[in-house]
């Protein structure tokens, strides 16, 4: 083997070691992390400032995690794949969840849900367009997964439409995803009403 050939082999081996180390670090961090979700119950309305603080914190954490993603070759928002961890205080949260109420098998919003969404809209406005927001629809585990994913997407779209049409938020700031029962808040009871929710996180 020539000297030049050995040098090339050493460079390739070094690059492979670096990639393996970066990938291992990424997997370890992702495995240890969870997305902290501030869970609001029925009848609870978050303050606009709390909404703004949560989404801004989520955007900041997103930037840090995207840097880690880039070092390992992963793409997209890390919060799209992280486990869900309910938390009790706003200062811990990087996402928020509200139990948006719809009619049975429907996308029509209840009056109480509109009140919660109004507060969330006010909070998004406080970020002054600096945070893009992902609206995630979630269901419990009842029914077929394909149906639940489509229903959760339709409901997320209904929330986005309300925020755009009634609260005059810019549609370019809002993205929607239908998660179905993929990201349960209460894994101990997949059929728990807590799992039926609309969640907001920084995109």
FENHU-V850151 format. One record per backbone hydrogen bond with DSSP energy under -0.5 kcal/mol. NH is the residue of the N-H (numbers start at 1). CO is the residue of the C=O. E is the energy in kcal/mol with one decimal. If there is no record, write none. Layout:
((NH CO E) (NH CO E))
This chain:
((6 2 -2.3) (7 3 -2.1) (8 4 -2.0) (9 5 -2.2) (10 6 -2.3) (11 7 -2.1) (12 8 -2.4) (13 9 -2.5) (14 10 -2.4) (15 11 -2.4) (16 12 -2.3) (17 13 -2.2) (18 14 -2.1) (19 15 -2.4) (20 16 -2.5) (21 17 -2.4) (22 18 -2.5) (23 19 -2.6) (24 20 -2.5) (25 21 -2.4) (26 22 -2.4) (27 23 -2.5) (28 24 -2.3) (29 25 -2.7) (30 26 -2.8) (31 27 -2.4) (32 28 -1.6) (33 29 -1.5) (35 83 -3.5) (36 34 -0.6) (37 35 -0.5) (37 85 -2.6) (38 36 -0.5) (38 95 -2.8) (39 37 -0.7) (39 87 -0.8) (40 38 -0.6) (40 97 -2.9) (44 41 -2.2) (51 47 -2.1) (52 48 -2.4) (53 49 -2.6) (54 50 -2.6) (55 51 -2.5) (56 52 -2.4) (57 53 -2.3) (58 54 -2.4) (59 55 -2.2) (60 56 -2.1) (61 57 -2.5) (62 58 -2.2) (63 59 -1.9) (64 60 -1.7) (65 61 -2.5) (66 62 -2.6) (67 63 -1.6) (68 64 -1.3) (69 65 -2.7) (70 66 -2.7) (71 67 -1.6) (72 68 -1.0) (72 69 -0.8) (73 69 -0.8) (73 70 -0.6) (74 69 -1.9) (80 77 -1.2) (81 78 -1.6) (82 78 -1.1) (83 33 -0.6) (85 35 -2.8) (87 37 -2.5) (92 89 -1.1) (93 89 -0.6) (93 90 -1.3) (94 36 -2.7) (95 36 -1.1) (96 200 -2.2) (97 38 -2.6) (98 198 -2.5) (99 40 -0.6) (100 98 -2.0) (103 108 -1.0) (106 103 -2.0) (110 101 -1.8) (114 110 -1.8) (115 111 -1.4) (116 112 -1.7) (117 113 -2.6) (118 114 -2.1) (119 115 -1.5) (120 116 -1.9) (121 117 -2.7) (122 118 -2.1) (123 119 -2.0) (124 120 -2.5) (125 121 -2.1) (126 122 -1.3) (127 123 -0.7) (127 124 -1.0) (128 125 -1.7) (129 124 -0.6) (130 127 -1.7) (133 173 -3.3) (134 201 -3.4) (135 133 -0.5) (135 175 -3.5) (136 134 -0.7) (136 199 -3.1) (137 135 -0.5) (137 177 -2.8) (138 197 -2.4) (139 180 -3.1) (141 190 -2.1) (148 144 -2.4) (149 145 -2.3) (150 146 -1.8) (151 147 -2.6) (152 148 -2.8) (153 149 -1.8) (154 150 -2.3) (155 151 -2.2) (156 152 -2.1) (157 153 -2.4) (158 154 -1.9) (159 155 -2.1) (160 156 -2.3) (161 157 -2.8) (162 158 -2.0) (163 159 -2.5) (164 160 -2.2) (165 161 -3.1) (166 162 -2.5) (167 162 -1.2) (168 164 -0.6) (169 163 -2.2) (173 170 -1.8) (174 171 -1.5) (175 133 -2.7) (177 135 -2.3) (179 137 -2.8) (179 177 -0.6) (180 137 -0.6) (182 179 -2.3) (184 182 -0.5) (187 185 -0.7) (189 186 -0.9) (192 189 -2.3) (195 192 -1.6) (196 193 -1.5) (197 138 -0.9) (197 195 -1.0) (198 98 -2.6) (199 136 -2.7) (200 96 -3.0) (201 134 -1.8) (202 94 -0.6) (203 132 -3.4))
